[in-house]
Every structure is written in structure tokens, then in C-alpha cells.
Amino acid sequence: LSIKLSYKPGAFTCYNIFARSAQLENDYPKTIEWYLKALKVAEETGRKDDIAVSYRRIGLTHLSKTSFNESINPFSKALVLYTEINDKKNIAIIHMDLAHTYENLRKNLLAEKEFKLAIEAVLKIKDIPLLSLIYEELGDCYINLKDYDRAVRYHKLSLEASRGLKNNKGVADSYSDIGNIYLSQKKYR
């Protein structure tokens, strides 16, 4: 009804719902088609946050269907928009999305750079749960780079953040990650 009445906020929501439904059916071309329609509506309204959301969803769709190179451009466009509206949390999240993209492309140095930019953004808003996650993922990135000392350092930072949050699962996961790093290096003590 929103689409027929040209009620743009409703149409934006409907297109996103249709896209999500297509994605659940693993119909990626249809998913992209619906997200592009949502993007068009967002651009017509001029709402930068909705435009950025649309670009991110397109990027995530490409990422989930392993079209890694195709995800970079939409993520980059979302990053520009989130920067313009000074949305630090989403800036950090987009940097994480780009980091995951580069990890999948085996461009671990670029992934490292993106994780560090995510940390820089999230420190400004003091989102400790997100910071803990980024530390953990940067630690994993260093494992891929075979820089085990840095990997341990970032997993320990994640551990400390989890402790501060009283997140027992996060604490246990961090200990497990650190133990696995030492195990892989045959450091048993």
C-alpha cells in the first residue's frame, strides 16, 4: 500500500522487507534488486542515514554471496555518508565490514588498517562491547598475518573489555582464543 500511495518512508521499509525475504531464500539477484529500489527511495527523500543503510545492505549482500570485490564500493559509499552525518558507531561498523571484506580477499594488511580505523572511531563513543568485538577480530587478523604477539595482545584487550562488562562468555572466548594461539605455537606454559 505504501508503494502504491507513493508514501516514501513506507516504501523504503517495504523494499527492505522484500529484500530480506529474497535473501532468506538465497535469491541474491532479487535481494540486490529490492535493495536498489530502497536506495532509490532513500535518495529521493535525501535522508543520508537511509541512503547509507541501503549501501551497507547492498555491500553485506555482496559479502554474503562471496562477491567480495563488489562489496567494497557500497561499503565505501556508506562510509562517506556516515562520516558526513558524523555517525561514529556506524563509521566503526563500516570499517569492520571493509576489514572482513579485505580478510576474505586475503588482503590482511588492508584488513588490519580498517580494524584500526574502527577502533579509532569506537573509542570516541566509548562503546565497550563493540570495542571488545573489534579487538577480538583484530586479534584474529593478526593470526592470519602470523603476528602472534600482536594477536595475543589484542585478544587480551578483548579479555579486559569483557571482564569490565562482566561478560563471562566474552571472557571465556578470549581465554580460549589466547590458549589456541599459544597452542598453535607449541607454547604450552
CORTASUL-V397795 format. One record per backbone hydrogen bond with DSSP energy under -0.5 kcal/mol. CO is the residue of the C=O (numbers start at 1). NH is the residue of the N-H. E is the energy in kcal/mol with one decimal. If there is no record, write none. Layout:
co/nh/e
CO/NH/E
CO/NH/E
This chain:
co/nh/e
1/5/-2.6
2/7/-2.5
3/6/-1.0
6/8/-1.2
7/11/-2.6
8/12/-2.8
9/13/-1.9
10/14/-2.7
11/15/-2.8
12/16/-1.8
13/17/-2.2
14/18/-2.9
15/19/-2.4
16/20/-2.4
17/21/-2.3
18/22/-2.4
19/23/-2.5
20/24/-2.2
21/25/-1.0
22/27/-2.8
23/26/-1.9
26/28/-1.1
27/31/-2.2
28/32/-2.7
29/33/-2.2
30/34/-2.5
31/35/-2.5
32/36/-2.5
33/37/-1.6
34/38/-2.3
35/39/-2.5
36/40/-2.3
37/41/-2.1
38/42/-2.6
39/43/-2.8
40/44/-2.0
41/45/-1.8
42/46/-1.4
42/47/-1.0
46/48/-1.0
47/51/-2.3
48/52/-2.8
49/53/-2.3
50/54/-2.3
51/55/-2.5
52/56/-2.7
53/57/-2.7
54/58/-2.2
55/59/-2.6
56/60/-3.0
57/61/-2.0
58/62/-2.3
59/63/-2.5
60/64/-2.7
61/65/-1.5
62/67/-3.1
63/66/-1.4
66/68/-1.1
67/71/-0.8
68/71/-1.1
68/72/-0.8
69/72/-0.7
69/73/-0.6
70/74/-0.7
71/75/-2.0
72/76/-2.6
73/77/-2.4
74/78/-2.3
75/79/-2.5
76/80/-2.0
77/81/-1.9
78/82/-2.9
79/83/-2.2
80/84/-2.2
81/85/-2.0
82/87/-2.6
83/86/-0.8
86/88/-1.2
87/91/-2.0
88/92/-2.4
89/93/-2.2
90/94/-2.5
91/95/-2.2
92/96/-2.0
93/97/-2.4
94/98/-2.8
95/99/-2.4
96/100/-2.7
97/101/-2.1
98/102/-2.8
99/103/-2.5
100/104/-2.3
101/105/-1.4
102/107/-3.3
103/106/-1.5
106/108/-0.7
107/111/-1.9
108/112/-2.6
109/113/-1.9
110/114/-2.2
111/115/-2.6
112/116/-2.2
113/117/-2.0
114/118/-2.2
115/119/-2.3
116/120/-2.4
117/121/-2.1
118/122/-2.6
119/123/-2.3
120/124/-0.7
121/124/-0.6
122/125/-0.8
122/126/-1.1
122/127/-1.2
126/128/-1.3
127/131/-2.6
128/132/-2.8
129/133/-1.8
130/134/-2.5
131/135/-2.7
132/136/-2.2
133/137/-2.5
134/138/-2.8
135/139/-2.4
136/140/-2.0
137/141/-1.9
138/142/-2.2
139/143/-1.5
140/144/-1.9
141/145/-1.6
142/147/-2.8
143/146/-1.4
146/148/-0.9
147/151/-2.1
148/152/-2.6
149/153/-2.2
150/154/-2.6
151/155/-2.2
152/156/-2.5
153/157/-1.8
154/158/-2.1
155/159/-2.2
156/160/-2.5
157/161/-2.2
158/162/-2.6
159/163/-2.6
160/164/-2.4
161/165/-1.5
162/167/-2.9
163/166/-1.5
166/168/-1.1
167/171/-2.4
168/172/-2.7
169/173/-2.9
170/174/-2.4
171/175/-2.5
172/176/-2.4
173/177/-2.8
174/178/-2.8
175/179/-2.7
176/180/-2.5
177/181/-1.9
178/182/-2.3
179/183/-2.6
180/184/-2.4
181/185/-1.1
182/187/-3.1
183/186/-1.5
186/188/-0.9
